[in-house]
Amino acid sequence: MEGQHHSHEQHIHGKAGKTYAFYSIACDLVGNVEPSKTVGEATTTIALSIPGDLNGDGKVDCADIAIVKVAFGKRKGQAGFDARADTNNDGIVDVRDLAFVSQKLPAGTKCP
């Protein structure tokens, strides 16, 4: 049965802002099964439902600004980097990320 392919589709619901890893285990028509895996082969991040809500609590507030401030100046792979704070996914938490979250704050909000 060479050349025969099968696929399977799975729908999974996750929490906004969280990253999930997936893997597959293949088996053939004669019973050979691929060994189990310990790490994901693919990852996906569930999009935030509210732009600027980095901690997923359903609102944009000073706690979200604090996430950016703590990671400010950090690059992907560097200690202290927080992917949630990298709102434009350019690999560095910078003024663009801070501005994005700041612009989403309710009018009149002042953060320390």
C-alpha positions in Angstrom: 0.0 0.0 0.0 2.9 2.3 -0.7 2.0 6.0 -1.3 -1.2 5.7 0.7 -1.7 8.7 3.1 -4.1 9.3 5.9 -4.7 12.4 8.0 -6.4 13.2 11.2 -7.8 16.5 12.3 -8.1 17.5 16.0 -9.7 20.7 17.4 -8.5 21.8 20.7 -9.6 24.8 22.8 -7.0 26.5 24.9 -6.5 29.6 27.0 -5.7 32.9 25.3 -2.0 33.8 25.4 -0.9 30.2 26.2 1.4 28.1 24.0 0.6 24.5 23.4 2.9 21.8 21.9 1.8 18.9 19.8 3.3 15.7 18.4 2.0 12.8 16.4 2.8 9.1 16.5 2.6 7.3 13.2 1.7 3.6 12.6 1.6 1.7 9.4 -0.8 -0.9 8.0 1.3 -3.8 9.3 1.4 -2.6 12.9 4.7 -0.7 13.1 4.4 2.1 15.5 6.6 5.1 15.9 8.2 5.5 19.3 6.5 7.9 21.8 7.9 11.4 21.9 8.7 13.6 24.9 8.7 16.9 23.1 6.3 18.6 20.8 6.9 18.6 17.0 4.9 21.8 16.5 3.7 24.6 18.8 0.9 27.1 18.6 0.0 30.1 20.7 -3.7 30.9 21.2 -4.3 34.5 20.2 -5.2 37.0 22.9 -8.8 37.8 22.9 -8.3 41.4 23.9 -5.4 43.2 22.3 -3.0 44.4 25.0 -4.3 41.9 27.7 -1.0 40.1 28.2 -1.9 38.2 31.3 -5.2 37.0 30.0 -7.4 38.4 32.8 -9.9 39.9 30.4 -8.8 43.5 30.7 -5.9 45.8 29.8 -4.5 47.4 32.9 -1.2 48.3 34.8 -0.5 44.5 35.3 -0.1 44.2 31.5 2.2 47.3 31.4 4.2 45.7 34.2 4.8 42.6 32.1 6.3 44.7 29.4 8.4 46.8 31.9 9.9 43.7 33.5 11.0 42.3 30.1 11.9 45.6 28.6 15.1 45.5 26.5 15.2 41.7 26.5 15.7 39.6 23.4 14.3 36.2 22.6 16.5 33.6 24.1 17.8 36.0 26.7 17.1 35.5 30.5 14.1 37.7 31.4 12.5 37.7 27.9 8.7 37.2 28.1 7.1 36.3 24.8 3.8 37.9 26.1 5.5 41.3 26.2 6.8 41.0 22.7 3.5 42.1 21.2 4.8 42.5 17.6 6.8 39.3 17.7 10.0 40.9 16.5 12.1 39.1 19.1 12.8 42.1 21.4 10.7 43.8 24.0 11.0 47.5 23.3 9.2 50.9 23.2 6.9 49.6 20.4 5.6 46.9 22.6 5.2 49.3 25.6 3.4 51.8 23.3 1.0 49.1 22.0 -0.1 48.1 25.4 -0.2 51.7 26.7 -2.5 52.7 23.9 -4.9 49.9 24.9 -5.3 51.2 28.5 -8.6 52.7 29.4 -8.5 56.5 29.1 -7.1 58.2 32.2 -5.3 55.1 33.5 -1.9 56.0 35.1 0.5 53.2 35.9 3.5 53.5 38.2 
